[in-house]
Amino acid sequence: MPKLKTHKGTAKRVKLTSTGKLTRRRAFGGHMLAKKTKSRKRAINTTAGISGSIAKNIKRALGV
């Protein structure tokens, strides 16, 4: 079977941790920050984990 190519769009958005888990950035933190509360902006600034069947599909897209 031929080698699988890495899906570069996914690779730019998702990071694989050393334990094999997937992390991503949260949305809605790019603009219009004045109307968002401090706690909401802090929550947006943290990374989120990816799990379940979506993680399986993303790992396949990354070639892992």
C-alpha positions as CSV (number, residue, x, y, z in Angstrom):
1,M,0.0,0.0,0.0
2,P,1.3,3.5,-0.8
3,K,2.3,6.0,1.9
4,L,-0.4,8.3,3.1
5,K,0.1,12.0,2.7
6,T,-0.4,14.3,5.6
7,H,-3.4,16.6,5.4
8,K,-1.6,19.9,5.8
9,G,-4.7,21.9,6.8
10,T,-5.3,19.5,9.7
11,A,-1.6,19.5,10.6
12,K,-1.6,23.3,11.0
13,R,-4.6,23.2,13.4
14,V,-4.0,20.2,15.5
15,K,-1.0,19.1,17.7
16,L,-0.2,15.6,18.7
17,T,1.0,15.3,22.3
18,S,3.8,13.0,23.5
19,T,1.1,10.6,25.0
20,G,-0.7,10.4,21.6
21,K,-3.6,12.7,22.5
22,L,-4.7,15.5,20.2
23,T,-5.0,19.2,21.2
24,R,-6.5,22.2,19.3
25,R,-7.0,25.9,19.8
26,R,-10.4,27.3,20.7
27,A,-12.4,29.5,18.4
28,F,-13.8,33.0,18.8
29,G,-10.6,34.6,20.2
30,G,-9.5,36.6,17.1
31,H,-11.5,39.8,17.3
32,M,-14.3,41.7,19.0
33,L,-12.7,41.0,22.4
34,A,-14.0,44.1,24.2
35,K,-17.5,42.7,24.6
36,K,-16.2,39.3,26.0
37,T,-15.7,38.9,29.7
38,K,-12.3,38.3,31.1
39,S,-13.2,34.7,32.2
40,R,-14.5,33.9,28.7
41,K,-11.3,35.2,27.1
42,R,-9.2,33.1,29.5
43,A,-11.2,30.1,28.6
44,I,-10.8,30.8,24.9
45,N,-7.0,31.0,25.4
46,T,-6.7,27.5,26.7
47,T,-6.2,24.4,24.5
48,A,-9.0,21.8,24.1
49,G,-8.6,18.1,23.7
50,I,-10.1,16.0,20.8
51,S,-11.5,12.6,21.6
52,G,-13.8,9.9,20.2
53,S,-14.4,9.1,16.6
54,I,-13.3,12.6,15.5
55,A,-9.8,12.0,16.9
56,K,-9.6,8.7,15.0
57,N,-10.4,10.5,11.7
58,I,-7.9,13.3,12.5
59,K,-5.1,10.8,13.3
60,R,-5.8,9.2,9.9
61,A,-5.5,12.6,8.2
62,L,-2.2,13.2,10.0
63,G,-0.9,9.8,9.0
64,V,-0.4,8.7,12.6
